């Protein structure tokens, strides 16, 4: 079994803190407790760099803390969906050579397409279905929320997450580089 490195632990903690901060303080309300924010770009970035376990923890803990800070309690269906985003992003989007400074066109395309799949599953299936099963929410409301949230989260992740990963890769030293 592969163990967490110090770098992954620190990265996960920073990811949780940033997810919480963006969810809580940098959000634009759009529909029935649904907001647009950069937290999923942060989650996509950290899941791609540190893997699915970090992604799950960032989505789960970061979202739960944000919900608690709003005062309405934890909305578990969406917390679980955020954890699913982190998990799936860590598997689908994980870029193989980003630590060596390699984040090219193929990686960008994989990140964007992977983000589309991840957000479609999380916000088009997981969150609405759990809203119906756990909270007996009306289907038309939760699927509308899911479509709005998923679309916004995907766009933010595709644009900002790609820029974050590209910038991060540029800070890494290529193995064949003398710089």
PEFEN-V995105 format. One record per residue. RES is the residue in one small letter. PSI is psi in whole degrees, 0 to 359 (none if undefined). NEAR is the number of other C-alpha atoms within 12 Angstrom. Layout:
# PEFEN-V995105
RES;PSI;NEAR  RES;PSI;NEAR
This chain:
# PEFEN-V995105
x;131;3  x;133;7  x;159;10  x;135;16  x;165;14  x;320;11  x;319;17  x;322;26  x;312;21  x;316;17  x;319;29  x;316;36  x;317;25  x;319;25  x;317;40  x;313;37  x;314;29  x;319;31  x;310;43  x;310;35  x;315;26  x;321;26  x;321;39  x;321;27  x;352;21  x;71;18  x;149;24  x;114;20  x;136;18  x;328;18  x;124;18  x;72;16  x;28;21  x;128;29  x;159;28  x;135;32  x;170;33  x;1;33  x;329;43  x;337;56  x;319;42  x;314;46  x;314;61  x;317;55  x;306;50  x;322;49  x;321;46  x;322;51  x;317;42  x;352;40  x;178;36  x;326;33  x;315;33  x;317;43  x;315;48  x;313;37  x;319;37  x;312;51  x;316;48  x;303;36  x;316;34  x;316;39  x;318;42  x;316;33  x;318;29  x;315;34  x;315;29  x;323;19  x;336;18  x;340;18  x;4;12  x;6;13  x;181;15  x;127;21  x;90;28  x;327;31  x;321;31  x;330;40  x;315;35  x;321;34  x;321;40  x;320;48  x;321;40  x;321;41  x;311;54  x;316;51  x;305;36  x;320;34  x;320;50  x;326;34  x;311;30  x;319;31  x;342;43  x;118;34  x;124;38  x;321;24  x;21;24  x;326;33  x;340;23  x;9;20  x;15;24  x;109;26  x;80;32  x;194;22  x;317;14  x;318;18  x;320;27  x;314;31  x;315;19  x;319;25  x;315;44  x;313;35  x;318;23  x;319;34  x;319;47  x;313;33  x;312;28  x;311;39  x;328;43  x;317;32  x;311;32  x;313;39  x;344;40  x;341;32  x;297;31  x;301;31  x;310;39  x;319;37  x;317;29  x;325;27  x;318;30  x;314;21  x;318;17  x;315;17  x;1;18  x;38;15  x;151;19  x;136;17  x;316;20  x;322;16  x;309;21  x;328;32  x;327;30  x;313;25  x;314;33  x;317;38  x;316;30  x;311;28  x;314;41  x;317;39  x;311;31  x;316;33  x;320;42  x;312;41  x;314;28  x;316;31  x;315;43  x;319;38  x;298;27  x;318;28  x;318;34  x;316;40  x;320;23  x;314;29  x;320;40  x;313;29  x;318;19  x;315;24  x;324;27  x;340;19  x;347;17  x;145;21  x;127;17  x;144;17  x;329;13  x;5;10  x;144;10  x;354;6  x;none;8
